[in-house]
Amino acid sequence: MVYTVGPDYAHAEARKSPALDGKVERDREGKEIRYPVILSNAEKLISRKVCLAFKQAVCGFDLLRANGKSFVCDVNGFSFVKNSNKYYDDCAKILGNMILRELAPTLHIPWSVPFQLDDPPIVPTTFGKMMELRCVVAVIRHGDRTPKQKMKVEVRHPKFFEIFEKYDGYKHGHVKLKRPKQLQEILDTARSLLAEIQQHEADPEIEEKQGKLEQLKGVLEMYGHFSGINRKVQMKYQPKGRPRGSSSDDVDKPAEPSLVLILKWGGELTPAGRIQAEELGRIFRCMYPGGQGRHLAGEYAGAQGLGLLRLHSTFRHDLKIYASDEGRVQMTAAAFAKGLLALEGELTPILVQMVKSANTNGLLDNDCDSSKYQNMCKARLHELMQLDRDFTPEDREKINPCNSSSIADALDFVKNPVKCCKHVHELIKSLMEIVQVKKEDAKTKDAILYHGETWELMGRRWGKIEKDFYTKNKIFDISKIPDIYDCIKYDLQHNAHSLQFEHAEELYTYAKYLADIVIPQEYGLTAQEKLTIGQGICTPLLKKIRADLQRNIEELGEETVNRLNPRYSHGVSSPGRHVRTRLYFTSESHVHSLITVLRHGGLLDIKRDEQWRRAMEYVSMVSELNYMSQVVVMLYEDPTKDPCSEERFHVELHFSPGVNCCVQKNLPPGPGFRPHSRNESAASKNASSDTSATATPDDSKGQCSARIEEEEERIEEEKPEIVETPSATELSPETSPDKTYYRQYGKSSDPIPIGSSHTVSGHEAMHLAQRLNEELAQQSSRSYGMNRAISPEPEARSKSYDHKSPQKGKGETRVNQLCCFPG
């Protein structure tokens, strides 16, 4: 069902047909449940033609999709969307403006209506100039998840070989089982073997595996239903049995064929992770036209953030969302889309309708050679971390040849890696004792931990880590340090009130500093190793990002075919102008690799570009790419410049290290999303020392706050950089509030007046840009005079790329900065 409000706005919902789709689902009130839909450019053109043909601004019609095509099967006429507050707001504003334009064409429509449907997407850039936003590309890590867990067991029972053969395991030497039917077969086999053990009919070898079989059964029975998003089983064929040294519980086995059954579970997106992704999606709107203000209630992307929603409801926004095949990544993408587009309902239909798989075209595939180099780096790092002495300058040079600030701080804390690992091991054993007591205590044994975990499962989780961390050879396996840090961070955020482990923060601190060394250096020690591994991991993604940006310049490719046909564009301003958005949701490895390529790929000269040097210093201070880390590329176009000029296009890079753990308070401050936010932040710090965000000089309302609650959630999300508005103050990490549920924001100053006596139309884009640039320059000079007494003069911005390419051809761009600050 498509609902139009004027020829340039369309809201779409999916409905079920009883004849084709089966039973129609209904809510508690008996109303049909509908799902959000993204219309293609061709379908948006259809809605425009229907609206104009029937001469009815508010019009509903049924659209049938079949065989890749869309057909109008019924036009209902005057009708409204049911139960959609976003639609009601849009409809009221659009109809109000239509009436005003008709009855009072010379009346000035105030700036409170941030973005009209036919306005060009003009927004302020980081260096203060108003330009037209053409493309937004973002690479985003998934949200908060449960710890990833894995269990290996060698099996020789014929029932497992039957399953292995059934799914063509001998053809490839391995098989991956994720479907409910496949997992049910594994569960039935485990139950059958455990029943034989209880009846004393099982082989001695099966009895030895009783503990592993019980764990296999327990994991597969979790949640009461199967989902390939949550659990999967792999079986690998070993012609001569499992080789020695492949597991911590190896014993001598006869040289006969066997299967290594690998059960993986965990790594699911938590309720807190869904809230993080959805909130970030709402905040993400603020980068688009009409999103540069803040709601009076202190909430980002309130009335001022509806510009993206209106832009998306027309043919002027081209959105595609890609996600890798991990369940946590896909659900993060769906939750982000829900917040970004103000969708309603469950995440599953949003995932199906709006998120594309990035693996179909190899976007997130890893190069085999990069894995080989990565294993070599891990082996060298393992050797360097087995030194039972304080780090010498030579050791520090070998471990940290790139002189990363965060790794240097971690080396200062760790000092002796073996002693530090021993201390971590002792703390883990202390924690396991607490878990054992809680499991046996009648008052606490039935307690359910976060996300349905039990004391038994928590004990097994930590028991496996403790067993694998300190091997039988009396050495520490540093590859388990990321798992230790992952688990203690999870328990400290979600289970601290139940666990009541007095040394939890101490274990977190030691594991954090060890992880600050191990995790980034697993992607290479030297700059050349980092670059080689990074290129192997993210080269397909880099090529796709380059194509996304280049397509805006060249206007080539098949997508141009789906633009609005000029024959139907009468009365529509700038019909060819639109904003292209590409969102790529992935795991930590791709974000690490992308940052590595940007840092060490020779994009800019750190010695000759002061701004780039400051950005790289900030990236060097960031110790972790946490959940919801993001790299955002924004492409602007200045319509007032000559098409052949190097100043025609402007590229910005933005980076956020993601959410902030409730323990980790002191993070390196960044420069802010917009240039003068730093000046206002400095003024705020001078004006007040006990608040985290102080009102700007133009702000008379004071502070506002927003609250997100989640049961048993102990995550404090630091303010992402992509939400900093042009006139917003920066949140200082040193003065951030201690309460884990609150984040405070400052109200933005008044928007820049456009100075026109009527609503601006798209065909006036060039004149608008010139006028806005002049007024922005005048306002900047006035505000500089007022703030000079308390705000330091900002450093001169260097030309970022001019020293490399003084002459540029048509369509080439210049990278102006990497904007970095806490997430």
C-alpha positions in Angstrom: 0.0 0.0 0.0 1.4 3.4 -1.0 0.2 6.7 0.4 1.1 10.0 -1.3 1.0 13.5 0.1 1.6 15.6 -2.9 3.4 14.3 -6.0 6.8 14.2 -4.3 6.1 12.2 -1.1 5.2 8.6 -0.8 4.9 6.3 2.3 4.8 2.6 1.7 3.7 -0.4 3.8 3.7 -4.1 2.9 0.5 -6.1 3.4 -0.3 -9.8 3.2 -2.7 -11.2 0.6 -4.7 -14.1 2.2 -4.8 -15.9 -1.2 -1.0 -15.7 -1.8 0.6 -15.1 1.6 -1.6 -17.1 3.9 -3.0 -15.9 7.2 -3.1 -12.2 7.8 -1.4 -11.3 11.1 -3.2 -8.9 13.4 -2.3 -6.9 16.5 -4.1 -6.9 19.9 -6.7 -4.4 18.6 -7.5 -6.6 15.6 -5.8 -4.3 13.1 -3.7 -5.8 10.3 0.1 -5.8 11.0 2.0 -4.0 8.2 5.7 -3.9 7.5 7.9 -1.1 6.2 9.0 -1.0 2.6 11.6 0.9 0.7 10.3 2.0 -2.7 12.5 1.9 -5.7 13.1 5.0 -7.8 10.8 3.6 -10.4 8.0 3.0 -7.8 8.4 6.6 -6.5 7.9 7.8 -10.0 4.8 5.7 -10.3 3.4 7.3 -7.1 4.1 10.7 -8.6 2.3 9.9 -11.8 -0.7 8.4 -10.0 -1.0 11.5 -7.8 -0.9 13.8 -10.8 -3.1 11.7 -13.0 -5.9 11.5 -10.5 -5.3 15.2 -9.4 -5.4 14.2 -5.8 -2.6 15.2 -3.4 -3.6 12.7 -0.7 -4.0 9.4 -2.4 -3.6 5.8 -1.6 -3.1 3.0 -4.0 -2.1 -0.7 -4.1 1.2 -1.6 -5.7 1.8 -5.2 -6.7 5.4 -6.5 -7.1 5.9 -9.5 -9.4 8.9 -10.8 -11.3 11.0 -7.7 -10.6 8.3 -5.3 -11.8 5.7 -3.2 -10.1 2.1 -2.8 -11.2 -0.7 -0.5 -9.9 -3.7 -2.8 -9.2 -6.0 -0.5 -7.4 -6.3 3.3 -6.6 -8.2 3.9 -3.4 -8.2 7.7 -3.5 -8.3 9.8 -0.4 -6.7 7.8 2.5 -4.3 8.2 5.3 -1.7 5.9 7.0 -2.8 4.3 10.2 -0.7 4.6 13.4 2.4 6.3 12.0 3.4 9.4 13.9 6.1 10.2 11.4 3.6 10.2 8.6 1.2 12.4 10.5 4.0 15.0 11.1 5.1 14.9 7.5 1.6 15.1 6.2 0.7 18.1 8.4 3.9 20.0 7.4 3.5 19.3 3.6 -0.2 20.1 3.5 0.4 23.2 5.6 3.1 24.5 3.3 1.0 23.7 0.2 -1.8 25.7 1.5 0.4 28.6 2.5 2.1 28.7 -0.9 -1.3 28.8 -2.6 -3.0 31.3 -0.4 0.0 33.5 0.5 2.7 33.0 -2.1 4.7 36.0 -0.8 4.5 35.0 2.9 7.8 34.0 4.5 7.7 30.4 5.7 9.9 30.3 8.8 13.1 28.2 9.2 11.3 25.9 11.6 10.4 23.8 8.6 13.9 22.6 8.0 13.7 20.9 4.7 11.2 21.1 1.9 10.8 18.4 -0.7 12.1 20.4 -3.6 15.0 22.0 -1.7 18.5 21.1 -2.7 20.3 19.0 0.0 22.6 21.8 1.2 24.3 21.4 4.5 27.3 23.0 6.3 30.7 21.3 5.9 33.4 20.9 8.5 35.2 24.0 7.3 32.1 26.1 7.5 31.0 26.4 3.9 27.5 25.5 2.8 27.7 22.8 0.1 25.4 20.2 -1.4 25.5 16.8 0.1 25.8 14.2 -2.6 26.9 10.9 -1.0 27.2 9.3 2.5 29.2 6.1 2.9 29.5 4.5 6.3 31.3 1.3 7.5 29.8 0.4 11.0 30.7 -2.3 13.4 27.9 -4.3 15.0 26.4 -3.5 18.4 26.9 -5.0 21.9 26.8 -8.8 21.8 27.1 -11.8 24.1 30.5 -13.5 24.3 31.4 -15.7 21.4 31.9 -19.3 22.5 33.2 -22.5 20.9 33.4 -26.1 21.8 35.4 -28.8 20.0 34.9 -32.6 20.4 36.2 -35.5 18.3 33.5 -38.0 17.4 33.6 -41.4 15.7 30.0 -42.6 16.2 28.3 -43.8 13.0 25.4 -41.4 13.5 27.6 -38.4 13.1 29.2 -39.8 10.0 25.7 -40.4 8.6 24.8 -36.7 9.0 28.2 -35.7 7.6 27.6 -37.8 4.5 24.0 -36.7 4.1 25.1 -33.1 3.6 28.0 -33.8 1.2 30.7 -33.5 3.8 33.0 -35.9 2.0 32.9 -33.7 -1.1 34.4 -30.7 0.6 36.0 -32.3 3.7 33.8 -30.3 6.0 30.1 -29.3 6.5 28.4 -26.3 8.1 25.0 -26.9 9.7 22.9 -23.8 10.5 19.3 -24.7 9.5 16.8 -25.7 12.2 16.3 -29.2 10.6 20.1 -29.8 10.6 20.6 -28.7 14.2 17.7 -30.8 15.2 19.4 -33.9 13.8 22.5 -33.1 15.8 20.4 -32.6 19.0 18.6 -35.9 18.4 21.9 -37.7 18.0 23.3 -36.1 21.3 20.1 -37.1 23.2 20.3 -40.6 21.8 24.0 -41.1 22.9 23.3 -39.6 26.3 20.4 -42.0 26.8 22.7 -44.9 25.9 25.2 -43.7 28.6 22.4 -43.6 31.2 21.4 -47.1 30.3 25.1 -48.3 30.4 24.9 -49.4 26.8 27.4 -46.9 25.3 30.9 -47.5 24.2 33.7 -46.3 26.6 34.7 -43.7 24.1 31.3 -42.2 24.2 31.2 -42.2 28.0 34.4 -40.2 28.0 32.7 -37.5 25.9 29.6 -37.3 28.2 30.5 -33.8 29.5 30.9 -32.5 25.9 27.7 -34.2 24.8 25.8 -32.7 27.7 27.1 -29.3 26.8 26.2 -29.8 23.1 22.7 -30.8 24.2 22.3 -27.8 26.5 23.4 -25.3 24.0 21.2 -26.6 21.3 18.2 -26.6 23.7 18.7 -23.0 24.6 15.8 -20.5 23.8 13.5 -23.4 22.9 13.9 -22.9 19.1 16.6 -23.0 16.5 18.1 -20.1 14.6 21.1 -20.1 12.4 21.7 -16.6 13.6 22.5 -17.9 17.1 24.1 -21.3 16.8 25.9 -23.4 14.2 27.7 -26.7 14.0 30.7 -27.5 11.9 32.1 -30.9 11.2 35.6 -31.5 9.7 36.8 -34.8 8.4 40.1 -36.1 9.8 41.3 -39.2 7.8 43.8 -40.2 10.5 42.2 -38.7 13.5 42.7 -35.4 15.0 46.4 -34.3 15.0 48.2 -34.0 18.3 48.2 -30.5 19.8 45.0 -29.4 18.2 43.2 -29.2 21.6 44.0 -28.7 25.2 42.5 -32.1 26.1 44.4 -34.2 23.6 45.0 -37.9 24.2 46.6 -40.5 22.0 44.2 -41.8 19.5 44.4 -44.7 17.0 45.0 -43.6 13.4 41.4 -44.0 12.2 39.0 -41.6 10.6 37.2 -39.2 12.8 35.2 -36.0 12.8 36.0 -32.9 14.7 32.6 -31.4 15.7 32.8 -27.7 16.4 29.9 -26.0 18.1 29.7 -22.2 18.0 27.2 -20.2 19.9 26.9 -16.8 21.5 27.9 -13.6 19.7 24.2 -12.6 19.6 23.1 -9.0 19.5 21.9 -8.1 23.0 18.9 -5.9 23.8 21.4 -3.2 24.7 23.0 -3.6 21.3 19.7 -3.2 19.6 19.1 0.1 21.5 22.6 1.3 20.6 22.0 0.6 16.9 18.5 2.1 16.8 19.6 5.2 18.7 22.6 5.7 16.4 20.3 5.4 13.4 18.2 8.3 14.7 21.3 10.3 15.4 22.6 9.6 11.9 19.8 11.6 10.4 21.4 14.8 11.7 24.0 14.8 8.9 21.4 15.2 6.3 19.5 18.3 5.2 17.2 19.5 7.9 19.1 17.6 10.6 21.4 20.2 11.8 19.3 21.2 14.8 18.4 19.5 18.0 15.0 19.0 19.4 13.9 21.2 22.3 13.5 18.2 24.5 17.2 17.5 24.1 16.7 14.6 21.8 18.7 14.3 18.6 16.8 13.9 15.3 13.6 15.2 16.7 11.6 17.7 14.6 14.9 18.9 13.1 15.9 15.4 12.1 12.9 14.7 9.9 14.7 16.1 6.9 16.1 12.7 6.0 12.8 11.1 6.4 11.2 13.5 4.0 14.1 13.2 1.7 13.9 9.4 1.8 10.1 9.5 1.0 10.9 11.1 -2.4 12.9 9.9 -5.3 15.8 12.1 -4.0 17.3 9.6 -1.6 19.0 6.4 -2.8 19.6 4.1 0.2 21.2 0.7 0.3 22.2 -1.2 3.4 24.6 -4.1 3.3 25.5 -6.5 6.1 27.7 -9.6 6.4 26.2 -13.0 7.1 26.7 -12.9 10.9 23.4 -12.7 12.8 24.6 -9.9 15.1 25.7 -7.8 12.1 22.4 -8.3 10.3 20.3 -7.5 13.3 22.4 -4.4 14.0 21.7 -3.2 10.4 18.0 -3.8 10.8 17.9 -1.9 14.2 19.9 0.9 12.6 17.5 1.1 9.7 14.6 1.2 12.1 16.0 4.2 13.9 17.2 5.9 10.7 13.9 5.7 8.9 11.6 5.9 11.9 10.2 2.4 11.1 7.8 0.5 13.3 7.5 -3.2 14.2 9.8 -6.1 14.7 13.4 -6.3 13.3 12.9 -9.5 11.3 10.7 -8.0 8.5 12.9 -4.9 8.4 15.9 -7.2 8.0 14.2 -9.1 5.1 13.0 -6.0 3.3 15.9 -3.6 3.7 19.2 -5.3 4.4 21.2 -6.8 1.6 23.7 -9.6 2.0 27.2 -8.3 1.4 28.6 -11.8 0.8 26.8 -12.3 -2.4 29.2 -10.1 -4.3 32.3 -10.8 -2.1 32.3 -7.4 -0.4 33.3 -8.8 3.0 35.4 -11.7 1.8 39.0 -12.1 3.2 42.0 -12.9 1.1 43.7 -16.2 1.9 47.1 -14.6 1.8 46.1 -12.0 4.4 45.2 -14.9 6.8 48.7 -16.4 6.2 50.4 -13.1 7.0 48.2 -12.6 10.0 49.1 -16.0 11.4 52.8 -15.1 11.0 52.3 -11.9 12.9 50.4 -13.7 15.7 53.3 -16.2 16.0 55.9 -13.4 16.4 53.7 -11.5 18.8 53.1 -14.7 20.9 56.9 -15.1 21.1 57.4 -11.5 22.2 54.7 -11.8 24.9 56.3 -14.8 26.5 59.2 -12.8 28.0 59.3 -13.2 31.8 61.0 -9.8 32.3 60.1 -6.1 32.1 59.9 -4.8 28.5 63.2 -3.4 27.3 63.4 -0.6 24.8 64.3 -3.2 22.2 61.2 -5.2 23.1 59.0 -2.2 22.9 60.4 -1.3 19.5 59.7 -4.9 18.2 56.1 -4.9 19.6 55.2 -1.3 18.7 57.3 -0.3 15.7 54.7 2.3 14.7 54.9 4.1 18.0 51.1 4.0 18.7 50.3 6.0 21.8 47.6 3.6 23.0 50.0 0.5 22.7 52.8 2.5 24.4 50.5 3.2 27.3 49.5 -0.5 27.5 53.2 -1.5 27.5 53.9 0.9 30.4 51.1 -0.7 32.4 51.9 -4.4 31.6 55.7 -4.1 32.1 56.2 -7.9 32.5 53.8 -9.8 30.2 54.2 -13.2 32.0 53.6 -11.7 35.4 50.6 -9.8 34.1 49.2 -13.0 32.6 49.7 -14.8 35.8 47.8 -12.2 37.7 44.9 -12.3 35.2 44.9 -16.1 35.5 44.6 -15.9 39.3 41.8 -13.4 39.1 39.9 -15.7 36.7 40.3 -18.6 39.2 38.9 -16.3 41.9 36.0 -15.4 39.7 35.3 -19.1 39.0 35.1 -19.7 42.7 32.5 -17.0 43.1 30.5 -18.6 40.3 30.7 -22.0 41.9 29.4 -20.6 45.2 26.6 -18.8 43.5 25.6 -22.0 41.6 25.4 -24.1 44.8 23.8 -21.4 47.1 20.1 -22.1 47.4 19.4 -18.4 47.4 21.1 -17.7 44.1 21.3 -20.9 42.2 18.1 -20.3 40.3 18.9 -16.8 39.4 18.8 -16.0 35.7 21.6 -13.8 34.4 21.6 -11.3 31.5 20.1 -12.7 28.3 19.0 -15.9 29.9 22.4 -17.2 30.9 22.6 -19.5 34.0 25.4 -19.9 36.5 26.2 -23.3 35.0 26.7 -21.7 31.5 28.8 -18.9 33.0 31.0 -21.4 34.9 31.6 -23.4 31.7 32.4 -20.2 29.8 35.0 -19.0 32.3 36.2 -22.6 32.9 37.1 -23.1 29.2 38.9 -19.8 29.1 40.9 -20.6 32.2 41.8 -24.0 30.9 42.8 -22.8 27.5 44.6 -19.6 28.7 47.2 -21.6 30.7 48.2 -24.6 28.6 49.7 -27.9 29.6 53.1 -26.7 28.5 53.0 -24.1 31.3 52.8 -21.1 28.9 50.1 -18.6 28.4 48.2 -18.6 25.1 47.9 -14.9 24.3 45.3 -15.6 21.6 42.8 -16.1 24.4 43.4 -12.5 25.8 40.7 -11.0 23.5 38.2 -13.7 24.8 39.1 -12.8 28.4 38.6 -9.2 27.8 35.3 -9.9 25.9 33.9 -11.9 28.7 34.9 -9.6 31.6 33.6 -6.6 29.8 30.3 -8.4 29.2 29.9 -9.5 32.8 30.9 -6.2 34.2 28.3 -4.4 32.0 25.5 -6.8 32.4 26.1 -9.2 35.3 28.0 -7.1 37.9 25.0 -6.8 40.3 24.5 -10.6 40.3 28.1 -11.7 40.2 29.3 -9.3 43.0 33.0 -10.0 42.2 35.1 -7.4 44.1 38.0 -7.8 41.7 35.9 -7.5 38.5 37.2 -4.0 37.6 40.8 -5.1 38.3 40.4 -8.0 36.0 38.9 -5.8 33.4 41.7 -3.3 33.7 44.5 -5.9 33.3 42.7 -7.7 30.4 42.0 -4.3 28.7 45.7 -3.3 28.6 46.7 -6.8 27.4 44.1 -6.6 24.7 45.2 -3.1 23.7 48.5 -4.8 22.8 47.3 -8.1 21.3 44.3 -7.1 19.3 45.7 -4.3 17.1 49.0 -6.1 16.6 47.4 -9.2 15.4 46.7 -7.2 12.2 50.4 -6.6 11.7 53.3 -5.3 13.7 55.0 -3.0 11.2 53.3 -0.4 9.0 53.9 -2.5 5.9 52.5 -5.7 7.6 49.4 -3.8 8.7 48.9 -2.4 5.2 49.3 -5.8 3.6 46.9 -7.5 5.9 44.4 -4.6 5.8 44.4 -4.6 2.0 43.8 -8.3 1.9 40.8 -8.0 4.2 39.0 -4.9 2.9 40.1 -4.4 -0.7 36.7 -5.5 -2.1 35.0 -3.1 0.3 37.4 -0.3 -0.6 36.7 -0.8 -4.3 33.0 -0.6 -3.7 33.3 2.6 -1.6 35.4 4.2 -4.4 32.8 3.2 -7.0 30.0 4.7 -4.8 31.9 8.0 -4.7 32.9 8.0 -8.3 29.4 7.3 -9.5 28.2 10.6 -8.0 30.8 12.4 -10.2 30.6 10.4 -13.4 26.8 9.8 -13.2 27.4 6.4 -14.9 26.0 3.0 -14.2 22.6 1.3 -14.3 21.2 3.3 -11.3 20.9 6.5 -13.5 18.3 4.6 -15.5 16.0 4.6 -12.5 16.1 8.3 -11.9 13.1 10.5 -12.5 12.4 10.8 -16.2 12.8 14.4 -17.3 9.5 14.1 -19.2 7.7 13.9 -15.9 9.8 16.4 -14.0 7.8 19.5 -14.8 7.4 21.5 -11.6 10.0 19.5 -9.8 13.2 21.4 -9.0 16.6 19.9 -9.7 15.1 16.4 -10.7 18.6 14.9 -11.2 19.9 15.9 -7.8 19.8 13.2 -5.1 21.7 11.9 -2.1 23.2 8.5 -2.3 23.6 6.6 1.0 25.5 3.3 1.3 25.8 1.7 4.7 28.0 -1.3 5.3 27.7 -3.2 8.6 30.5 -5.6 9.4 32.7 -7.0 12.1 35.7 -5.5 13.9 38.3 -6.9 11.4 37.0 -4.8 8.5 36.9 -1.6 10.6 40.4 -2.3 11.8 41.6 -2.9 8.2 39.9 0.2 6.9 41.4 2.4 9.5 44.8 0.8 8.8 44.6 1.6 5.1 43.6 5.2 5.8 46.5 5.6 8.2 49.3 3.9 6.4 48.1 4.0 2.8 49.8 7.3 2.0 46.5 9.2 1.6 48.1 12.4 2.9 51.5 13.5 4.2 51.5 13.6 7.9 54.6 15.9 7.9 53.2 18.5 5.6 49.5 18.5 6.6 48.9 19.7 10.1 45.2 18.8 10.2 46.0 15.2 9.1 48.7 15.0 11.7 46.3 15.9 14.5 43.8 13.4 13.2 46.4 10.6 13.1 47.5 11.5 16.7 43.9 11.1 17.8 43.6 7.7 16.0 46.8 6.6 17.6 45.4 7.4 21.1 42.3 5.3 20.5 42.9 1.9 22.1 39.8 0.0 21.0 37.3 -0.1 18.2 34.3 -0.8 20.3 30.8 -1.7 19.4 29.2 0.7 16.8 32.6 2.0 15.7 32.2 3.8 12.4 34.0 5.3 9.5 31.9 7.8 7.6 32.8 9.3 4.2 30.8 12.3 3.1 31.0 13.8 -0.4 29.9 17.4 -1.1 29.5 19.3 -4.3 29.7 23.1 -4.6 27.3 24.0 -7.5 28.8 27.5 -7.7 32.2 26.2 -8.8 33.3 25.3 -12.3 32.9 21.6 -13.1 36.6 21.3 -13.9 37.7 23.0 -10.7 39.3 21.0 -7.9 37.1 22.9 -5.5 33.9 21.5 -7.1 33.9 18.4 -4.8 34.8 18.1 -1.2 35.4 14.8 0.8 35.2 14.5 4.5 36.3 11.5 6.6 34.7 11.0 10.0 35.6 8.4 12.6 34.2 7.2 15.9 35.6 4.5 18.2 32.1 3.5 19.2 30.3 3.1 22.5 32.0 3.6 25.9 32.1 0.9 28.5 30.7 1.9 32.0 34.2 1.5 33.5 36.3 3.3 30.8 35.8 7.0 31.5 38.9 8.8 30.3 39.0 8.7 26.5 41.0 11.0 24.3 38.9 14.1 23.3 38.5 14.8 19.6 38.0 17.9 17.6 34.2 17.6 17.1 32.0 17.1 14.1 31.8 20.8 13.0 34.7 23.3 13.2 33.3 25.9 15.6 32.1 23.2 18.0 35.6 23.2 19.4 35.5 26.9 20.1 32.1 26.5 21.9 33.4 23.5 23.8 36.4 25.6 25.0 34.0 28.4 26.0 31.8 25.9 27.9 34.8 24.6 29.8 35.8 28.1 30.9 32.2 29.0 31.7 31.4 26.0 33.8 33.4 23.2 35.3 30.7 21.0 36.7 28.6 20.2 33.7 29.2 18.0 30.8 27.5 20.2 28.2 27.0 24.0 28.6 24.6 26.1 26.6 26.0 28.2 23.8 25.8 32.0 23.9 22.6 32.0 21.8 21.0 29.4 24.0 18.7 30.5 26.7 17.1 27.2 27.5 20.1 25.6 29.3 20.8 21.9 29.2 18.7 19.1 28.1 19.1 15.3 28.5 17.9 12.1 26.9 17.5 8.8 28.6 17.5 5.3 27.3 16.6 2.5 29.7 17.2 -1.2 29.3 16.6 -3.8 32.0 19.9 -4.9 33.6 21.7 -2.8 31.0 25.0 -1.2 32.3 26.3 0.5 29.2 27.0 4.2 28.9 27.1 5.1 25.3 29.4 8.0 24.6 28.2 10.6 22.3 29.0 9.7 18.7 30.9 12.2 16.6 28.5 12.0 13.8 25.8 13.6 15.9 27.7 16.9 16.5 25.7 19.6 14.9 27.3 22.8 13.5 26.4 24.9 16.6 26.5 22.2 19.3 28.9 22.1 22.2 31.2 19.1 22.5 30.7 16.6 25.4 33.9 16.4 27.4 34.9 12.9 28.4 36.5 14.2 31.6 33.3 15.6 32.8 30.9 13.0 31.6 28.3 11.9 34.2 28.8 8.9 36.3 25.3 7.5 35.9 25.3 4.8 33.4 21.9 5.4 32.0 22.2 9.1 31.2 23.8 11.1 28.4 23.6 14.8 28.3 23.5 17.0 25.3 23.5 20.7 24.9 20.9 22.6 22.9 22.1 23.9 19.6 22.2 27.6 18.8 19.7 29.1 16.5 20.0 28.1 12.8 21.5 30.4 10.3 18.7 32.5 8.7 18.4 32.1 5.0 17.3 35.7 4.5 14.7 34.9 1.8 11.1 36.1 1.6 9.8 32.7 0.4 10.7 29.1 0.6 13.7 28.2 -1.4 13.3 26.1 -4.5 15.7 23.7 -6.1 16.4 25.8 -9.2 17.8 28.5 -6.9 20.5 26.2 -5.6 23.4 28.1 -6.9 22.1 31.5 -5.7 21.3 30.0 -2.3 24.8 28.6 -1.9 26.4 31.9 -2.7 24.1 33.8 -0.3 24.5 31.2 2.5 28.3 31.3 2.2 28.3 35.1 2.4 26.0 35.1 5.4 28.0 32.3 7.1 31.2 34.2 6.7 29.6 37.4 8.2 28.2 35.4 11.1 31.5 33.6 11.7 33.4 36.9 11.9 30.8 38.3 14.3 30.9 35.2 16.5 34.7 35.2 16.4 34.7 38.7 17.8 32.3 37.8 20.6 34.1 34.6 21.6 37.6 35.9 21.2 38.0 36.7 24.9 37.3 33.1 26.0 37.9 31.0 22.9 41.4 30.3 21.5 41.9 31.1 17.9 41.6 27.9 15.9 44.6 26.6 14.1 44.8 27.4 10.4 43.5 24.6 8.3 46.1 23.3 5.9 45.4 22.4 2.3 45.2 18.6 2.5 46.0 17.5 -1.0 47.3 20.5 -2.9 50.9 19.6 -2.3 50.5 16.3 -4.1 48.4 17.3 -7.1 48.5 21.0 -8.0 46.6 20.3 -11.2 43.5 18.2 -11.2 41.2 17.1 -13.9 37.4 17.2 -14.1 35.6 15.3 -11.4 38.5 14.8 -9.1 38.1 15.5 -5.4 40.2 16.6 -2.5 40.2 14.9 0.9 40.0 17.8 3.4 40.1 16.1 6.8 39.6 13.2 9.1 37.3 14.3 11.8 38.0 12.3 14.9 36.6 12.4 18.5 35.1 10.1 21.1 32.1 8.0 19.9 
